[in-house]
């Protein structure tokens, strides 16, 4: 379990008793997200989608792009996704640069910003 963040009791998607948007959850746990990424043979976590554009709402997912390092397996990617969802309390859509559909891929990769 993580220690409380910035004076709030963080309980997976809630600050106090209030739902938290994915952008707020990410802001509260940004360094923990970067640290987890390194433990699962991935690197360069980047955010895209509604969180990046500031249009996320309660119930939105968090779209993250990561680079799979040599030797990374689907177990690494799945383990990272599960850990991030538990850490943040929001659904995480975890992709590598080759995952988005071709018609969106270039835009997603180009717009994604570091965590």
Order of alpha helices (4+ residues) and beta strands (2+ residues): beta-beta-alpha-beta-alpha-beta-alpha-beta-alpha-beta
